[in-house]
Amino acid sequence: MRAVVIEKTETGTEAALKDFPETELMEGDVTVRVTHSTVNYKDGLALLGKAPVVRRFPMIGGIDAAGTVETSTHPAWKPGDAVVLTGWGVGETHLGGYAETLRVPGDWLVPLPDGMSAAQAMAIGTAGLTAALCVLALERHGLTPDAGPALVTGAAGGVGSVAVALLAASGWRVIAATGRPEEEGYLKGLGAAEILPRAELTGPGKPLAKARWAAGVDTVGGTMLANALSMTMADGAIAACGNAGGMDLPTSVAPFILRGVALLGVNSVPAPIPLRRQAWDRLARDLDTDAFAAMTTTIPLEGVFDAARDILAGKVRGRVVVEIG
């Protein structure tokens, strides 16, 4: 089968599109014929060897996959079932979705939502699932649109784009923070009410600044998250899910003890299946086909290398879908 294989070299890692024997697929009780995958920020890091994402070699890249069950000994799945796979270490410790065939434990799979195609599911992928989990986390915290606006950082990226669309569909007034002013039309098309220049959140911040939003989805981390917290209204919350801006968090206790602000961490990789199903149901309900089209670029499997470079350089708008067949 054709696959994008990442191998260890003397100087680091190297990724290439090549033939890979299906007999070397890893253990699992479900075999899936993959039709679509996607390119996430983590995929870019793995393909270009920019971070130690891959933990076994050789590795097939691709942390997401959608396709059809070919064989199954798992009681929940039968041949012909349409399924979606995100997380669980796929593309990191378990052979991933940039291949024509994938074998995994059936407990890692969720059904393709009714009315959604495999390509649309991958336009959502890990990024969209993460965005939905962030929105659900804010709602579990008790926040509703009447509390005030919602901030989304890295708004033109994959997670950010879906977060903007989901929050807007739920009635929030969305403030979209981006360093790409040329994307204003795109973001307003997804439902953003206001565009905030990234520079307003990247400078040295105060322990507390003027309160501007009740909730937020932060995809960046670092100084931007610190500033977002300092500008959050009393009893508000920020759901944090990314670290493209750095692993440090140069903040103080002031937002937490003086305004009661909450920082909600979100990690989609080990999210339990019931929560995943809830998130996918929300995505299927609230994201329309126009939103998919606005945020999606489709490429062939051999295009993942250029897409990886673009996503790490911050040049990718929305989502990139990979056609495997």
C-alpha atoms as a printed R data frame, in Angstrom:
    type eleno elety resid chain resno       x      y      z
1   ATOM     1    CA   MET     A     1   0.000  0.000  0.000
2   ATOM     2    CA   ARG     A     2   1.064  3.632 -0.466
3   ATOM     3    CA   ALA     A     3   1.948  5.423  2.753
4   ATOM     4    CA   VAL     A     4   3.873  8.418  4.057
5   ATOM     5    CA   VAL     A     5   6.581  6.769  6.126
6   ATOM     6    CA   ILE     A     6   8.741  8.565  8.697
7   ATOM     7    CA   GLU     A     7  12.071  6.924  9.418
8   ATOM     8    CA   LYS     A     8  14.955  7.602 11.782
9   ATOM     9    CA   THR     A     9  18.203  8.855 10.250
10  ATOM    10    CA   GLU     A    10  21.635  9.691 11.615
11  ATOM    11    CA   THR     A    11  20.766 13.393 11.637
12  ATOM    12    CA   GLY     A    12  17.118 13.233 12.694
13  ATOM    13    CA   THR     A    13  14.108 11.915 10.763
14  ATOM    14    CA   GLU     A    14  13.031 11.733  7.142
15  ATOM    15    CA   ALA     A    15   9.553 11.349  5.657
16  ATOM    16    CA   ALA     A    16   8.741 10.013  2.181
17  ATOM    17    CA   LEU     A    17   5.822  8.602  0.203
18  ATOM    18    CA   LYS     A    18   6.600  4.946 -0.515
19  ATOM    19    CA   ASP     A    19   5.228  1.427 -0.603
20  ATOM    20    CA   PHE     A    20   4.612 -0.130  2.808
21  ATOM    21    CA   PRO     A    21   3.690 -3.805  3.332
22  ATOM    22    CA   GLU     A    22   0.238 -4.304  4.833
23  ATOM    23    CA   THR     A    23   1.653 -7.322  6.676
24  ATOM    24    CA   GLU     A    24   3.539 -4.857  8.897
25  ATOM    25    CA   LEU     A    25   0.430 -3.062 10.126
26  ATOM    26    CA   MET     A    26   0.145 -2.997 13.916
27  ATOM    27    CA   GLU     A    27  -2.203 -5.084 16.019
28  ATOM    28    CA   GLY     A    28  -5.874 -4.222 16.216
29  ATOM    29    CA   ASP     A    29  -9.275 -5.841 15.808
30  ATOM    30    CA   VAL     A    30 -10.508 -3.514 13.028
31  ATOM    31    CA   THR     A    31  -8.960 -2.904  9.610
32  ATOM    32    CA   VAL     A    32 -10.048  0.313  7.871
33  ATOM    33    CA   ARG     A    33  -9.724  1.273  4.210
34  ATOM    34    CA   VAL     A    34  -8.720  4.920  4.581
35  ATOM    35    CA   THR     A    35 -10.207  7.403  2.123
36  ATOM    36    CA   HIS     A    36  -9.308 10.731  3.743
37  ATOM    37    CA   SER     A    37  -6.979 12.260  6.299
38  ATOM    38    CA   THR     A    38  -5.911 15.800  7.143
39  ATOM    39    CA   VAL     A    39  -2.898 17.951  8.018
40  ATOM    40    CA   ASN     A    40  -2.735 19.260 11.579
41  ATOM    41    CA   TYR     A    41  -0.002 21.311 13.234
42  ATOM    42    CA   LYS     A    42   1.230 18.153 14.962
43  ATOM    43    CA   ASP     A    43   1.439 16.412 11.573
44  ATOM    44    CA   GLY     A    44   3.646 19.239 10.337
45  ATOM    45    CA   LEU     A    45   5.966 18.811 13.311
46  ATOM    46    CA   ALA     A    46   6.145 15.053 12.751
47  ATOM    47    CA   LEU     A    47   6.738 15.157  8.994
48  ATOM    48    CA   LEU     A    48   9.458 17.781  9.223
49  ATOM    49    CA   GLY     A    49  11.057 16.431 12.390
50  ATOM    50    CA   LYS     A    50  10.621 19.733 14.232
51  ATOM    51    CA   ALA     A    51   9.600 18.117 17.524
52  ATOM    52    CA   PRO     A    52   9.778 14.594 18.999
53  ATOM    53    CA   VAL     A    53   6.194 13.769 18.034
54  ATOM    54    CA   VAL     A    54   7.025 10.325 16.617
55  ATOM    55    CA   ARG     A    55   8.060  7.795 19.243
56  ATOM    56    CA   ARG     A    56   8.576  4.632 17.178
57  ATOM    57    CA   PHE     A    57  10.110  3.992 13.769
58  ATOM    58    CA   PRO     A    58   9.243  3.404 11.055
59  ATOM    59    CA   MET     A    59   6.047  5.393 11.546
60  ATOM    60    CA   ILE     A    60   3.239  6.147  9.125
61  ATOM    61    CA   GLY     A    61   2.258  9.770  9.637
62  ATOM    62    CA   GLY     A    62  -1.230 11.197  9.997
63  ATOM    63    CA   ILE     A    63  -2.989 11.607 13.344
64  ATOM    64    CA   ASP     A    64  -6.468 11.529 11.732
65  ATOM    65    CA   ALA     A    65  -8.264  9.149  9.379
66  ATOM    66    CA   ALA     A    66 -11.713  8.479  7.964
67  ATOM    67    CA   GLY     A    67 -12.818  5.539  5.890
68  ATOM    68    CA   THR     A    68 -14.706  2.257  5.782
69  ATOM    69    CA   VAL     A    69 -14.280 -0.894  7.859
70  ATOM    70    CA   GLU     A    70 -12.870 -3.777  5.792
71  ATOM    71    CA   THR     A    71 -12.600 -6.464  8.472
72  ATOM    72    CA   SER     A    72 -13.538 -6.539 12.142
73  ATOM    73    CA   THR     A    73 -13.621 -8.904 15.098
74  ATOM    74    CA   HIS     A    74 -14.803 -6.082 17.354
75  ATOM    75    CA   PRO     A    75 -18.494 -6.389 18.320
76  ATOM    76    CA   ALA     A    76 -19.263 -2.734 17.576
77  ATOM    77    CA   TRP     A    77 -18.042 -2.741 13.964
78  ATOM    78    CA   LYS     A    78 -18.748 -4.673 10.791
79  ATOM    79    CA   PRO     A    79 -17.478 -4.424  7.201
80  ATOM    80    CA   GLY     A    80 -18.903 -1.396  5.436
81  ATOM    81    CA   ASP     A    81 -19.250  0.786  8.530
82  ATOM    82    CA   ALA     A    82 -18.080  4.377  8.000
83  ATOM    83    CA   VAL     A    83 -15.763  5.432 10.810
84  ATOM    84    CA   VAL     A    84 -13.613  8.309 12.047
85  ATOM    85    CA   LEU     A    85 -10.355  8.072 13.988
86  ATOM    86    CA   THR     A    86  -8.563 10.859 15.859
87  ATOM    87    CA   GLY     A    87  -6.027 10.793 18.683
88  ATOM    88    CA   TRP     A    88  -4.965  7.747 20.748
89  ATOM    89    CA   GLY     A    89  -1.338  8.204 19.638
90  ATOM    90    CA   VAL     A    90  -2.054  7.399 15.983
91  ATOM    91    CA   GLY     A    91   0.762  8.842 13.871
92  ATOM    92    CA   GLU     A    92   2.931  9.009 17.013
93  ATOM    93    CA   THR     A    93   3.143  5.556 18.594
94  ATOM    94    CA   HIS     A    94   0.665  3.703 16.337
95  ATOM    95    CA   LEU     A    95   0.856  3.648 12.529
96  ATOM    96    CA   GLY     A    96  -1.231  6.525 11.236
97  ATOM    97    CA   GLY     A    97  -3.692  7.725  8.632
98  ATOM    98    CA   TYR     A    98  -1.419  8.679  5.715
99  ATOM    99    CA   ALA     A    99  -1.892  5.213  4.238
100 ATOM   100    CA   GLU     A   100  -4.438  3.273  2.234
101 ATOM   101    CA   THR     A   101  -5.059  0.828  5.109
102 ATOM   102    CA   LEU     A   102  -5.090  1.223  8.873
103 ATOM   103    CA   ARG     A   103  -5.472 -1.372 11.625
104 ATOM   104    CA   VAL     A   104  -6.499 -0.211 15.120
105 ATOM   105    CA   PRO     A   105  -8.418 -1.292 18.220
106 ATOM   106    CA   GLY     A   106 -12.129 -0.850 17.604
107 ATOM   107    CA   ASP     A   107 -12.472  1.037 20.884
108 ATOM   108    CA   TRP     A   108 -10.636  3.970 19.258
109 ATOM   109    CA   LEU     A   109 -13.232  4.491 16.519
110 ATOM   110    CA   VAL     A   110 -16.385  6.588 16.377
111 ATOM   111    CA   PRO     A   111 -19.092  6.334 13.716
112 ATOM   112    CA   LEU     A   112 -19.130  8.873 10.910
113 ATOM   113    CA   PRO     A   113 -22.001 11.232 11.879
114 ATOM   114    CA   ASP     A   114 -25.180 10.919  9.839
115 ATOM   115    CA   GLY     A   115 -25.226 13.266  6.873
116 ATOM   116    CA   MET     A   116 -21.475 13.882  6.998
117 ATOM   117    CA   SER     A   117 -19.015 12.649  4.382
118 ATOM   118    CA   ALA     A   118 -15.551 11.317  5.171
119 ATOM   119    CA   ALA     A   119 -14.054 14.405  3.535
120 ATOM   120    CA   GLN     A   120 -16.188 16.682  5.727
121 ATOM   121    CA   ALA     A   121 -15.189 14.721  8.819
122 ATOM   122    CA   MET     A   122 -11.535 15.302  7.973
123 ATOM   123    CA   ALA     A   123 -12.236 18.984  7.344
124 ATOM   124    CA   ILE     A   124 -13.071 18.834 11.048
125 ATOM   125    CA   GLY     A   125 -10.505 16.255 12.217
126 ATOM   126    CA   THR     A   126  -8.541 16.575 15.446
127 ATOM   127    CA   ALA     A   127  -8.597 20.359 15.130
128 ATOM   128    CA   GLY     A   128 -12.377 20.548 14.961
129 ATOM   129    CA   LEU     A   129 -12.842 17.902 17.638
130 ATOM   130    CA   THR     A   130 -10.537 19.904 19.912
131 ATOM   131    CA   ALA     A   131 -12.505 23.084 19.205
132 ATOM   132    CA   ALA     A   132 -15.764 21.317 20.059
133 ATOM   133    CA   LEU     A   133 -14.283 19.944 23.292
134 ATOM   134    CA   CYS     A   134 -13.239 23.490 24.225
135 ATOM   135    CA   VAL     A   135 -16.757 24.809 23.630
136 ATOM   136    CA   LEU     A   136 -18.230 21.953 25.670
137 ATOM   137    CA   ALA     A   137 -15.763 22.689 28.485
138 ATOM   138    CA   LEU     A   138 -16.868 26.337 28.584
139 ATOM   139    CA   GLU     A   139 -20.513 25.246 28.700
140 ATOM   140    CA   ARG     A   140 -19.848 22.749 31.492
141 ATOM   141    CA   HIS     A   141 -18.314 25.668 33.404
142 ATOM   142    CA   GLY     A   142 -21.718 27.332 33.160
143 ATOM   143    CA   LEU     A   143 -20.897 30.024 30.603
144 ATOM   144    CA   THR     A   144 -23.533 31.177 28.131
145 ATOM   145    CA   PRO     A   145 -23.563 33.882 25.424
146 ATOM   146    CA   ASP     A   146 -25.364 36.367 27.667
147 ATOM   147    CA   ALA     A   147 -22.266 36.496 29.914
148 ATOM   148    CA   GLY     A   148 -20.361 38.533 27.306
149 ATOM   149    CA   PRO     A   149 -18.222 38.035 24.190
150 ATOM   150    CA   ALA     A   150 -15.991 35.035 23.488
151 ATOM   151    CA   LEU     A   151 -12.371 35.332 22.327
152 ATOM   152    CA   VAL     A   152 -10.704 32.908 19.914
153 ATOM   153    CA   THR     A   153  -6.926 33.161 19.451
154 ATOM   154    CA   GLY     A   154  -5.190 31.807 16.362
155 ATOM   155    CA   ALA     A   155  -8.602 32.254 14.793
156 ATOM   156    CA   ALA     A   156  -7.612 31.637 11.166
157 ATOM   157    CA   GLY     A   157  -6.011 28.275 11.960
158 ATOM   158    CA   GLY     A   158  -7.702 24.896 12.067
159 ATOM   159    CA   VAL     A   159  -8.837 24.807 15.697
160 ATOM   160    CA   GLY     A   160  -9.553 28.522 15.694
161 ATOM   161    CA   SER     A   161 -11.677 28.444 12.545
162 ATOM   162    CA   VAL     A   162 -13.951 25.722 13.892
163 ATOM   163    CA   ALA     A   163 -14.109 27.382 17.314
164 ATOM   164    CA   VAL     A   164 -15.252 30.648 15.703
165 ATOM   165    CA   ALA     A   165 -17.951 28.844 13.725
166 ATOM   166    CA   LEU     A   166 -19.178 26.769 16.684
167 ATOM   167    CA   LEU     A   167 -19.300 29.670 19.122
168 ATOM   168    CA   ALA     A   168 -21.096 31.896 16.610
169 ATOM   169    CA   ALA     A   169 -23.613 29.136 15.879
170 ATOM   170    CA   SER     A   170 -24.282 28.894 19.626
171 ATOM   171    CA   GLY     A   171 -25.104 32.590 19.870
172 ATOM   172    CA   TRP     A   172 -21.808 34.020 21.110
173 ATOM   173    CA   ARG     A   173 -20.432 37.364 19.944
174 ATOM   174    CA   VAL     A   174 -17.033 36.152 18.775
175 ATOM   175    CA   ILE     A   175 -13.851 38.230 18.879
176 ATOM   176    CA   ALA     A   176 -11.349 36.585 16.517
177 ATOM   177    CA   ALA     A   177  -7.673 37.322 17.245
178 ATOM   178    CA   THR     A   178  -5.325 36.846 14.295
179 ATOM   179    CA   GLY     A   179  -2.024 38.082 12.952
180 ATOM   180    CA   ARG     A   180  -3.372 37.931  9.405
181 ATOM   181    CA   PRO     A   181  -5.574 40.971  8.777
182 ATOM   182    CA   GLU     A   182  -6.217 39.778  5.223
183 ATOM   183    CA   GLU     A   183  -8.354 36.989  6.718
184 ATOM   184    CA   GLU     A   184 -10.980 39.381  8.088
185 ATOM   185    CA   GLY     A   185 -13.524 38.445  5.409
186 ATOM   186    CA   TYR     A   186 -12.914 34.744  5.955
187 ATOM   187    CA   LEU     A   187 -13.346 35.005  9.728
188 ATOM   188    CA   LYS     A   188 -16.471 37.135  9.506
189 ATOM   189    CA   GLY     A   189 -17.847 34.589  7.070
190 ATOM   190    CA   LEU     A   190 -17.434 31.978  9.803
191 ATOM   191    CA   GLY     A   191 -19.359 34.174 12.227
192 ATOM   192    CA   ALA     A   192 -16.787 36.450 13.893
193 ATOM   193    CA   ALA     A   193 -18.245 39.802 14.952
194 ATOM   194    CA   GLU     A   194 -14.907 41.533 15.585
195 ATOM   195    CA   ILE     A   195 -11.316 41.068 14.447
196 ATOM   196    CA   LEU     A   196  -8.617 41.690 17.074
197 ATOM   197    CA   PRO     A   197  -5.034 42.237 15.854
198 ATOM   198    CA   ARG     A   198  -2.734 39.632 17.360
199 ATOM   199    CA   ALA     A   199  -0.330 42.389 18.461
200 ATOM   200    CA   GLU     A   200  -2.820 43.456 21.134
201 ATOM   201    CA   LEU     A   201  -2.253 40.130 22.894
202 ATOM   202    CA   THR     A   202   1.449 39.517 22.308
203 ATOM   203    CA   GLY     A   203   3.108 42.369 24.233
204 ATOM   204    CA   PRO     A   204   4.085 42.270 27.902
205 ATOM   205    CA   GLY     A   205   0.865 42.079 29.841
206 ATOM   206    CA   LYS     A   206  -0.387 43.424 33.138
207 ATOM   207    CA   PRO     A   207  -1.478 41.104 35.946
208 ATOM   208    CA   LEU     A   208  -4.978 42.448 35.261
209 ATOM   209    CA   ALA     A   209  -6.141 44.445 32.264
210 ATOM   210    CA   LYS     A   210  -9.501 45.855 31.237
211 ATOM   211    CA   ALA     A   211 -12.030 43.011 31.109
212 ATOM   212    CA   ARG     A   212 -13.126 42.388 27.524
213 ATOM   213    CA   TRP     A   213 -14.572 38.863 27.227
214 ATOM   214    CA   ALA     A   214 -16.365 36.292 29.334
215 ATOM   215    CA   ALA     A   215 -14.972 33.196 27.636
216 ATOM   216    CA   GLY     A   216 -12.300 32.145 25.233
217 ATOM   217    CA   VAL     A   217 -10.702 29.374 23.248
218 ATOM   218    CA   ASP     A   218  -6.918 29.739 23.186
219 ATOM   219    CA   THR     A   219  -4.984 27.782 20.576
220 ATOM   220    CA   VAL     A   220  -1.642 29.549 21.064
221 ATOM   221    CA   GLY     A   221  -0.477 29.521 24.692
222 ATOM   222    CA   GLY     A   222   2.440 31.579 26.015
223 ATOM   223    CA   THR     A   223   2.112 35.350 26.278
224 ATOM   224    CA   MET     A   224  -1.109 35.397 24.276
225 ATOM   225    CA   LEU     A   225  -2.839 33.122 26.769
226 ATOM   226    CA   ALA     A   226  -1.491 35.187 29.673
227 ATOM   227    CA   ASN     A   227  -2.930 38.356 28.162
228 ATOM   228    CA   ALA     A   228  -6.227 36.637 27.350
229 ATOM   229    CA   LEU     A   229  -6.556 35.594 31.000
230 ATOM   230    CA   SER     A   230  -5.788 39.117 32.244
231 ATOM   231    CA   MET     A   231  -8.627 40.512 30.087
232 ATOM   232    CA   THR     A   232 -11.254 37.922 31.064
233 ATOM   233    CA   MET     A   233 -14.339 39.083 32.932
234 ATOM   234    CA   ALA     A   234 -15.154 38.008 36.477
235 ATOM   235    CA   ASP     A   235 -16.087 34.325 36.734
236 ATOM   236    CA   GLY     A   236 -15.175 33.786 33.080
237 ATOM   237    CA   ALA     A   237 -12.984 31.038 31.663
238 ATOM   238    CA   ILE     A   238 -10.483 30.321 28.927
239 ATOM   239    CA   ALA     A   239 -10.271 26.824 27.400
240 ATOM   240    CA   ALA     A   240  -6.641 26.283 26.397
241 ATOM   241    CA   CYS     A   241  -5.616 23.635 23.886
242 ATOM   242    CA   GLY     A   242  -2.452 24.767 22.047
243 ATOM   243    CA   ASN     A   243   1.156 25.800 22.558
244 ATOM   244    CA   ALA     A   244   2.300 27.239 19.213
245 ATOM   245    CA   GLY     A   245   3.236 30.420 21.090
246 ATOM   246    CA   GLY     A   246   5.320 28.618 23.677
247 ATOM   247    CA   MET     A   247   5.060 26.277 26.643
248 ATOM   248    CA   ASP     A   248   5.566 28.979 29.277
249 ATOM   249    CA   LEU     A   249   2.720 30.968 30.808
250 ATOM   250    CA   PRO     A   250   3.966 34.380 32.028
251 ATOM   251    CA   THR     A   251   0.953 35.296 34.137
252 ATOM   252    CA   SER     A   252   0.159 35.890 37.792
253 ATOM   253    CA   VAL     A   253  -2.467 34.657 40.209
254 ATOM   254    CA   ALA     A   254  -4.379 37.954 39.846
255 ATOM   255    CA   PRO     A   255  -6.969 36.782 37.245
256 ATOM   256    CA   PHE     A   256  -7.707 33.683 39.299
257 ATOM   257    CA   ILE     A   257  -7.989 35.142 42.799
258 ATOM   258    CA   LEU     A   258  -9.285 38.647 42.010
259 ATOM   259    CA   ARG     A   259 -11.745 37.839 39.217
260 ATOM   260    CA   GLY     A   260 -12.356 34.138 39.721
261 ATOM   261    CA   VAL     A   261 -11.204 33.354 36.181
262 ATOM   262    CA   ALA     A   262 -10.792 29.667 35.327
263 ATOM   263    CA   LEU     A   263  -8.228 28.106 33.002
264 ATOM   264    CA   LEU     A   264  -9.661 24.939 31.436
265 ATOM   265    CA   GLY     A   265  -7.152 22.579 29.850
266 ATOM   266    CA   VAL     A   266  -8.361 20.526 26.863
267 ATOM   267    CA   ASN     A   267  -6.569 17.497 25.396
268 ATOM   268    CA   SER     A   268  -8.418 15.649 22.641
269 ATOM   269    CA   VAL     A   269  -5.958 12.738 22.338
270 ATOM   270    CA   PRO     A   270  -7.226 10.647 25.290
271 ATOM   271    CA   ALA     A   271 -10.792 12.041 25.333
272 ATOM   272    CA   PRO     A   272 -13.236  9.232 26.266
273 ATOM   273    CA   ILE     A   273 -15.566  7.896 23.587
274 ATOM   274    CA   PRO     A   274 -18.817  9.279 25.137
275 ATOM   275    CA   LEU     A   275 -17.324 12.790 25.136
276 ATOM   276    CA   ARG     A   276 -16.037 12.323 21.577
277 ATOM   277    CA   ARG     A   277 -19.494 11.271 20.396
278 ATOM   278    CA   GLN     A   278 -21.012 14.322 22.090
279 ATOM   279    CA   ALA     A   279 -18.479 16.568 20.373
280 ATOM   280    CA   TRP     A   280 -19.017 14.985 16.939
281 ATOM   281    CA   ASP     A   281 -22.796 15.288 17.343
282 ATOM   282    CA   ARG     A   282 -22.343 18.975 18.133
283 ATOM   283    CA   LEU     A   283 -20.116 19.473 15.101
284 ATOM   284    CA   ALA     A   284 -22.569 17.691 12.805
285 ATOM   285    CA   ARG     A   285 -25.411 19.821 14.153
286 ATOM   286    CA   ASP     A   286 -23.785 23.255 14.164
287 ATOM   287    CA   LEU     A   287 -21.314 23.310 11.254
288 ATOM   288    CA   ASP     A   288 -22.969 23.765  7.861
289 ATOM   289    CA   THR     A   289 -21.647 22.859  4.430
290 ATOM   290    CA   ASP     A   290 -20.821 26.483  3.642
291 ATOM   291    CA   ALA     A   291 -18.551 26.613  6.687
292 ATOM   292    CA   PHE     A   292 -16.822 23.427  5.552
293 ATOM   293    CA   ALA     A   293 -16.206 24.846  2.108
294 ATOM   294    CA   ALA     A   294 -14.918 28.155  3.445
295 ATOM   295    CA   MET     A   295 -12.308 26.583  5.681
296 ATOM   296    CA   THR     A   296 -11.141 23.623  3.567
297 ATOM   297    CA   THR     A   297  -8.409 22.985  1.008
298 ATOM   298    CA   THR     A   298  -8.108 19.487 -0.524
299 ATOM   299    CA   ILE     A   299  -4.773 17.953 -1.546
300 ATOM   300    CA   PRO     A   300  -3.523 14.532 -2.687
301 ATOM   301    CA   LEU     A   301  -1.412 12.344 -0.409
302 ATOM   302    CA   GLU     A   302   1.845 13.514 -2.009
303 ATOM   303    CA   GLY     A   303   0.909 17.094 -1.093
304 ATOM   304    CA   VAL     A   304   1.286 16.596  2.667
305 ATOM   305    CA   PHE     A   305   4.943 17.669  2.645
306 ATOM   306    CA   ASP     A   306   4.253 21.136  1.245
307 ATOM   307    CA   ALA     A   307   1.222 21.441  3.513
308 ATOM   308    CA   ALA     A   308   3.382 20.558  6.518
309 ATOM   309    CA   ARG     A   309   5.791 23.370  5.705
310 ATOM   310    CA   ASP     A   310   2.935 25.814  5.198
311 ATOM   311    CA   ILE     A   311   1.147 24.960  8.434
312 ATOM   312    CA   LEU     A   312   4.303 25.405 10.509
313 ATOM   313    CA   ALA     A   313   4.931 28.730  8.782
314 ATOM   314    CA   GLY     A   314   1.430 29.924  9.690
315 ATOM   315    CA   LYS     A   315   0.336 30.077  6.056
316 ATOM   316    CA   VAL     A   316  -2.590 27.654  6.242
317 ATOM   317    CA   ARG     A   317  -6.100 29.033  6.475
318 ATOM   318    CA   GLY     A   318  -8.606 26.688  8.079
319 ATOM   319    CA   ARG     A   319  -8.274 23.011  7.289
320 ATOM   320    CA   VAL     A   320  -6.422 20.822  4.797
321 ATOM   321    CA   VAL     A   321  -8.087 17.558  3.715
322 ATOM   322    CA   VAL     A   322  -5.935 14.783  2.258
323 ATOM   323    CA   GLU     A   323  -7.463 12.407 -0.325
324 ATOM   324    CA   ILE     A   324  -5.808  9.036  0.192
325 ATOM   325    CA   GLY     A   325  -7.342  7.040 -2.659
